Amino acid sequence: MDIVGLVEHGRELRYSRAEAKEGRTVFTNPYPDGPGALTGFRYLTALALIRPRAQLLERLGEDGDYILARDYDVEVVVDGEARAITAPRGLITDLTSVPWIFRWYVGRVGPWLEAAIIHDWLYVAWQVVGRRPSEADRAFADRVMLAAMEAAGVSPLRRRAIYLSVRLFGGRTFFERNDRLFADLGDDAYDVPMVLPVS
């Protein structure tokens, strides 16, 4: 899976972009070195998701997985230093993980979706950057999600409810190893032109 490539965003940032070394993909650590104060957040690129044809044909319903069609970049400011976090193309996501009983309040998609995608990446990135899972990294992931929801205009009450849910119930998900991180659908699957409605 080729996820190498750098999109310039007008100023120098420390990228958590993957690099190719000796024929394999090497990911850069997206977590800060210490607890760090998260003081800024902004979205850098558009989110592009695809759903594999097999899932459409098998009618797996709304709980089917989706895949990042392109790298997805955000910027965080930690201890005054701007840095980009990149959720890599091919990352498998279940969108916003919400038990069905609460979907009347927080659906799998909504203005919090982009925050959930970055949160998904930060919950599994430790597995591919050669790091042990830590509570500090989990807390960082949750704070990034909160900041991302604020940047997306999610109401204070709803973003607080989502944040408290991941703080209370996300621990097991973060600390468990996940063997299904990436999908390699071949370059053709990612390069299909997308047609978006324009209003």
C-alpha positions as CSV (number, residue, x, y, z in Angstrom):
1,M,0.0,0.0,0.0
2,D,1.6,3.3,-1.1
3,I,0.6,6.0,1.3
4,V,3.6,8.2,0.7
5,G,3.2,11.7,-0.5
6,L,3.2,15.1,1.1
7,V,0.6,17.8,0.6
8,E,2.1,21.2,1.4
9,H,-0.2,23.5,3.4
10,G,1.6,26.8,3.1
11,R,3.9,26.5,6.1
12,E,6.2,24.1,7.6
13,L,4.6,21.5,9.9
14,R,5.9,18.3,11.4
15,Y,4.1,15.6,9.5
16,S,3.0,12.3,10.8
17,R,3.1,11.1,7.2
18,A,4.3,7.6,6.4
19,E,7.5,7.1,4.6
20,A,8.8,4.3,2.5
21,K,12.0,2.7,3.7
22,E,13.4,-0.5,2.2
23,G,10.2,-1.4,0.5
24,R,8.0,-1.1,3.5
25,T,5.8,1.6,5.0
26,V,7.1,3.3,8.1
27,F,4.7,5.5,10.1
28,T,5.8,8.6,12.0
29,N,4.6,8.8,15.6
30,P,1.5,11.1,15.8
31,Y,1.6,11.4,19.6
32,P,3.4,14.2,21.6
33,D,6.4,13.3,23.7
34,G,4.6,14.2,27.0
35,P,1.1,15.1,28.1
36,G,1.4,18.5,26.3
37,A,-1.2,21.3,26.1
38,L,-3.4,21.0,23.1
39,T,-4.2,24.6,22.2
40,G,-5.2,24.5,18.6
41,F,-6.9,22.4,15.9
42,R,-7.8,22.8,12.3
43,Y,-8.8,20.6,9.4
44,L,-6.3,20.6,6.5
45,T,-7.8,18.2,3.9
46,A,-11.2,16.9,2.8
47,L,-12.4,13.5,4.1
48,A,-12.8,10.9,1.4
49,L,-14.3,7.5,2.3
50,I,-15.1,4.5,0.2
51,R,-17.2,1.4,1.0
52,P,-15.9,-1.8,-0.6
53,R,-18.2,-3.3,-3.3
54,A,-18.4,-6.6,-1.4
55,Q,-20.1,-4.9,1.5
56,L,-22.6,-3.3,-0.7
57,L,-23.4,-6.6,-2.4
58,E,-23.6,-8.5,0.9
59,R,-25.9,-5.8,2.4
60,L,-24.0,-5.7,5.7
61,G,-26.1,-2.7,6.7
62,E,-25.1,0.5,8.3
63,D,-22.5,-1.2,10.5
64,G,-20.3,-2.1,7.6
65,D,-16.7,-0.7,7.5
66,Y,-15.5,2.1,5.4
67,I,-12.0,2.8,4.1
68,L,-10.1,6.1,3.8
69,A,-9.7,6.7,0.1
70,R,-7.0,9.4,0.6
71,D,-4.8,10.5,3.4
72,Y,-6.7,12.7,5.8
73,D,-4.8,15.6,7.4
74,V,-5.5,17.8,10.5
75,E,-3.3,20.2,12.3
76,V,-2.9,20.3,16.1
77,V,-1.0,22.8,18.2
78,V,0.7,21.1,21.1
79,D,2.8,23.2,23.5
80,G,2.8,26.0,20.9
81,E,4.1,23.8,18.1
82,A,2.0,23.2,15.0
83,R,2.1,19.7,13.7
84,A,0.0,17.7,11.3
85,I,-1.6,14.3,12.0
86,T,-2.3,12.2,9.0
87,A,-4.8,9.3,9.0
88,P,-3.4,7.2,6.2
89,R,-5.2,6.1,3.1
90,G,-6.5,2.5,3.5
91,L,-7.3,2.9,7.2
92,I,-10.4,0.9,8.0
93,T,-13.0,2.7,10.0
94,D,-16.4,2.0,11.4
95,L,-17.2,5.7,11.2
96,T,-18.5,7.0,14.6
97,S,-18.6,4.1,17.0
98,V,-22.0,4.5,18.8
99,P,-24.1,1.7,20.4
100,W,-27.4,1.5,18.5
101,I,-29.4,2.5,21.5
102,F,-27.8,6.0,21.5
103,R,-27.9,6.6,17.8
104,W,-31.0,8.8,18.2
105,Y,-28.7,11.3,19.8
106,V,-25.4,10.7,18.0
107,G,-25.5,8.9,14.7
108,R,-22.6,7.3,12.9
109,V,-22.3,10.3,10.7
110,G,-22.8,13.9,11.5
111,P,-20.6,17.0,12.1
112,W,-18.5,14.8,14.4
113,L,-17.5,12.3,11.7
114,E,-14.2,13.8,10.8
115,A,-13.2,14.0,14.5
116,A,-14.1,10.3,14.8
117,I,-11.9,9.3,11.9
118,I,-8.8,11.1,13.4
119,H,-9.8,9.5,16.7
120,D,-9.9,6.1,15.1
121,W,-6.4,6.6,13.7
122,L,-5.0,7.8,17.1
123,Y,-6.5,4.8,18.8
124,V,-4.6,2.4,16.6
125,A,-1.5,4.3,15.5
126,W,0.6,3.1,18.4
127,Q,0.4,-0.4,16.8
128,V,2.3,0.7,13.7
129,V,4.7,3.3,15.1
130,G,6.5,0.9,17.5
131,R,5.0,2.2,20.7
132,R,3.3,0.6,23.7
133,P,-0.2,1.9,24.3
134,S,-0.3,4.4,27.1
135,E,-3.0,6.3,29.0
136,A,-1.2,9.6,28.0
137,D,-1.6,8.7,24.3
138,R,-5.2,7.7,24.8
139,A,-6.0,11.0,26.6
140,F,-4.3,12.9,23.7
141,A,-6.5,11.1,21.2
142,D,-9.6,11.9,23.2
143,R,-8.6,15.6,23.5
144,V,-7.9,15.8,19.8
145,M,-11.4,14.4,19.2
146,L,-12.9,17.0,21.5
147,A,-11.0,19.9,19.8
148,A,-11.9,18.5,16.3
149,M,-15.6,18.5,17.3
150,E,-15.4,22.0,18.5
151,A,-13.7,23.1,15.2
152,A,-16.6,21.4,13.3
153,G,-19.2,23.3,15.2
154,V,-20.7,20.4,17.2
155,S,-22.8,21.8,20.0
156,P,-21.1,21.9,23.4
157,L,-23.5,19.5,25.0
158,R,-23.2,16.9,22.3
159,R,-19.4,17.1,22.0
160,R,-19.1,16.8,25.8
161,A,-21.4,13.7,25.7
162,I,-19.3,12.1,23.0
163,Y,-16.0,13.0,24.8
164,L,-17.2,11.6,28.1
165,S,-18.3,8.4,26.3
166,V,-14.9,7.8,24.8
167,R,-13.2,8.6,28.1
168,L,-15.5,6.2,30.1
169,F,-15.8,3.4,27.6
170,G,-12.9,3.7,25.1
171,G,-10.1,2.2,27.2
172,R,-10.5,-1.4,26.2
173,T,-10.7,-0.4,22.5
174,F,-7.5,1.6,22.7
175,F,-5.4,-0.9,24.6
176,E,-6.4,-4.0,22.6
177,R,-4.4,-4.8,19.5
178,N,-6.5,-4.6,16.3
179,D,-5.3,-6.8,13.4
180,R,-7.6,-5.2,10.9
181,L,-6.1,-1.7,10.5
182,F,-5.7,-1.3,6.7
183,A,-7.3,-2.5,3.5
184,D,-5.3,-2.8,0.3
185,L,-7.8,-2.6,-2.4
186,G,-5.3,-1.8,-5.2
187,D,-4.7,1.6,-6.6
188,D,-7.7,1.4,-9.0
189,A,-10.2,1.3,-6.1
190,Y,-8.7,4.6,-4.7
191,D,-8.5,6.4,-8.0
192,V,-12.1,6.2,-9.1
193,P,-13.3,9.7,-9.7
194,M,-15.9,10.9,-7.2
195,V,-18.9,12.9,-8.2
196,L,-20.2,15.2,-5.5
197,P,-23.5,17.1,-5.7
198,V,-23.2,20.8,-5.9
199,S,-26.0,23.0,-4.6
